[in-house]
Amino acid sequence: MASQALLQLRPTFATTKSYVVYMGAHTNRAQVTSADITQSHYDFLGSFLGSADKAKDAILYSYNKHINGFSATIEDDVADQLSQHPKVVSVFLNQRKNLQATRSWNFLGLENNNGQIPMGSLWEKARFGEDVIIGGNLDTGN
């Protein structure tokens, strides 16, 4: 009887999931720092969670360079509330994605299925990229 009473008093915890909250482009990006943007994310999420400190615990990452948003571990109902806010463009589950281009070098004829480089392949013709500079941009959010 006493154990049943204790079970009824045991707190229940809502399940949280990792969500990405996209808030669109930055406004006046040249006039604010990354720290200012991150703080605005804490303040914004804190208005839903009850405090900026709770938001700091929930936010996993603040996207403050090229896009405006954050990823956070929150409950589904909070994600729904956020998605209704006019400052929010979209809210979606943060899902792990697997690399889809694992066989591009085979398709391009750079390697055989066993990893061997065939005679006359583009790798060989390009001297395996010797003296080549490859420029690119990888947006990590930092």
N, C-alpha and C positions, 0 to 999 in steps of 0.2 A: 504494500500500500504506500509506504513512504517512498519507495523507489519510483513508483508511478508519478508521485507528486514532483519528484526531482526531474523526471523526464519532461514533465510539462513545463517546468521552469527553465529548462535548458534553452539557451538562445538559438535561434535559427539564423543562419547566414545566407544571404542571397548570393547566387552564383555571379561572379564577375567574369567578363571576357575582355580581351584586348580589342579595342576599336581604334580606327583612325578617324579623326574629325578634321575635315578639310574646310578651311575658311576662305578659300579663294586667294586672290592676289593681295600682296601687301599694299597698304595705302601709306603714302609718304615714307617709303622704305629708306630713303636717304637721310631722313631726319631722326630715325630711331636706331637704337643698337639692338643686337641680337638678344642681349639680356632684357631689354625693355619688352621685346616681343614675347620672350619666354614668360616674363612676369605677367604680361597681359593674358597669356594662356592659363596661368595659375589662377588669376583673378576671375577669368571667364568661367572656367570649370568649377572654381570655388563657389561661384554664385549658384550652382546646381547642387554642389555637395555640402554646402554649409560653411566652408572656410577655404582659404587659399592653402592652408597647411594640409588639409585633406586632399586637395588637388595636387599638391607637390608629391604626396605619397602615391597618387593614382597615375600621374603622368609618367609615361615611359620615355617619351622623346618629344621634343619641341622642334617642329620644322619651322625654322625662322630665317632661312637664307633665300631660297628661290620660291618656295611655296609657303603659305601661311596655314598652319594647322598643328595638330599634335596627335600622338597616340597615347591612349590611356586605358587602364584596366578599370572598367566601370560596369555597372549592372545594366541589363537590357533596357529597363525603364528610363534610366538616365540617358542612354544612347537615343532612345525615342524622343525624349524631351529636347535634347541637343539638336536633333535633326529638324525640329520644328522652329528653331530660333532663326530669325532673319539674317544673322551674321554667319550662319553655317550653310555651306554649299551642299555638303554631303557627309554622312556618317556611315562607315562600313566596317565590317569585321576585318580585323588585321589577320590575314591568313598567310601561312607560309606557302611560298611558290617554289616549285622545283625548276631548275634550269631546263629549258626546252631545246637548247641548241647544242646538245652534247655530241652530235654526229655531223656537224657542219663540215668538218675537215674531210670526212669520208665523202659527203655529197659533192664537195668541191674538187675531189680527186687529189687532195693533199696527202692522205694516208689511206692504206687499205684497212679492211675491217680488223685485221690483226695488229694494227698500229705501225706497220712497216711503211716506209716512204717509197713509192714506186719510182722507177727510173723515169726521168722526164717530167716529174710532177712540178707543179707551180712552186713548191718549196725549193726544189732543186734549181729551177730556172731563176728564181729570185734570190739565189744564194742564201736561203734561209733567213731572209730579212737583214742581211748584213748591210750596214750603212744606211738603214732605213729609219726614219723618224715617224712614229705614228702619233698623231695628235687626236685627242678625244676629250670628252667631258663626261664625268661620272658624278651625278648629283647624289651625294650620300645624305644630304640634309644638314651637314655640318658647315 
